[in-house]
Amino acid sequence: MKQLLVLSGVLALAACTKVEEQRVAPTARKVVEASRPGVAARAPSGIEKLVVDLETCGLEGYQITSTCPAMEALSEELRHPGTAHELSVALGSKLLAHRAPAVRLQAAAMLGNDATSRDAVVDAARRESELHVREAMIRILAADGARYPRVGAFLLESTQHPASGVREQALTALTLPGSRALPGASDRVLAMAERDPDPKLRQAACAAGGKLGNPQWLSLYERTTATAEDPEAYAACMEGVVSMFLAQPGNEGAYRLFLRRIQEAPSKAPWQVMSAFCYSHDWKNLPPWFDSTEVKAAMATVVKDRSASWQARAAAVESIVGLGASKAELKALEAGSSPTDSSDKLVLAKLDSALAQ
């Protein structure tokens, strides 16, 4: 499933960088940037025809196929300062009910972010028969859930749509900063984490729910991390636990739960969250209950547990470094590791790299 919030794939251990949340689909971004107020207007030069020509284009997920000649022609036109804001909004309104999915998608992207325009996209999305276009429209509306009541209501109802792709986009929208304050958002995401028919979406909701900072999530995380029998579900919910105590103002219960789970079963520690503390952060300004010494100690149990995955052990090293470990602390982590063991060798290489800095 595309762009699930649960992290997967190969761990980029050398980079230790954050991935920013995507707020606007690429197709929409091109139009928004080209039609921003204050840009000098140029003659439309057949801009409407260029948009209508998109009816020859297909969709790749929730985006117009970028290599479609008509999309390339429109993109080229929009690289020039030109189309006035009023023109793009008017044209978007005119084409929002066009027969071609790609044209409807582009038309929605051309509308403004005022209440009237957002309401028009909501109405179009509700009657949309092409699921990928509906998904794209949710992405266009995603940041405004708490700002406009009708947008918020639409995002909430979309979490119960029969299509998993639509529910996925609604989940992403409700956990963006612009929609987290929407009344009912936390309840809907919590319901998805517990009961969504798609197990991947249950995992995604469990991972994302911690961003909402709602204390009601703590009881769910207590239950879902009580066992690591399903490693993917366990990793997703542990990711949510970390998000919950790092979100402002933070949750001490989630912090204690995280430490407890790592110390109880270091061999089961999911690599997806072990590098949570390697990011550049002023840990000293966190609430008084956050103790970098005890976090480093918990991480050290993972580094030293040779039955844990090498990815988790190496990522734990990164967190220990990020929390300000001394050279002596890092050197002590080498004890018990064998330079001839393939997994140990990778962990020792990570430690050597940290010691050399």
Phi, psi and omega in degrees: 000136187289139170050042171293149181289336178293126181289140178211173178096200183277132182287125178274080189290333185280334188275312181051053180238154181275149174260123181284149178287132179279126185256330184229133179298145183308316180300316180295321184299319181302317182288317180300315181294321183288337185246021181295137178304143179100345177279132182301133183285143172238162181304138183302332173049048177074027182300323179297318179298321179298320179290315180297328179297345178295350177297345176275356185261149172265186180242145171247099187064235181261019179236154173288138180305117188293335182270001176296130182307321180293323178291321178297321180293318178294318180299320179296317179298321184281354175286341181268140175302130183185271194308121183290155181303316182297322181294315183294322178294315180297317181291320178299317179297321182294324188259005186295338179251020180300154183291337186266131180304316183296324179290319178297319179298312181295322180298318179297321180292335183277347180286160181280185179249028174274171185300318182296315180294317180296322177297322179296320178292320177301313180298318180294320181294322181294331180262000184290129180265338179272114187299320182294327176291319177299318178300316180297321180293324175298319179296323178295325182272349196308320187279357188245020182300320181273348185273321183237123184304318183290327175294314180301315180298321180293318179296319180297315182291333181290342177290349181246013179292147180299330183275128182296327179296323177292316179297323179298315180293324177295320177299313178301316181298316185290344179256006172282153182307324183286352182236354184297332181277359180296123178303131180094348182298312182298320180296318181292318179294321177298318178297323178294320180296329183268324193228001181301137182293341180265116182300328178294324177287327174300318178295317180298319179293322179295321179291321186276336187300329180298335180295338183285342175067021182270124182302338181296343180286340187299319180295323176298314181294327175301316182288315188283344178253009181291339178218151178249027182297326173255095187303322182292316178294319179298314180297319181297314182288328175293326175298320177296322178300315179297315179300325183292319181273344176271341177293146179281134004274006179091162181226114183295325179300320178293322178298313180295322179296317179301310181299319182296316181295321180293317182289329179290322185216070180299332180292339181263002184304124180283130181299335184300335182245355184292335180265017185302334185256009181277346182292153178295118185202144176273086184297338181292339182267006175285166181306158184298338180286346178279121183238107183299331180295316181286331176292316178299321180296319178295317179296324181296327178296329178286315180302321185275348181275106185286351175271351174284157179294149181295329179296317179294320181294316180293321178294325177296324175301316181299320178294319179298320176295315180298333180272008173086034180297145176279168177299322181295320179296319180293319180298324181294337181287345181284341184300133177090350179269146181252126180293350179264348178279132187299318180288315178301323182301319181291322179291319179296325178295321177295319178294318178299320179297318179293322180292332182281345182283000000 
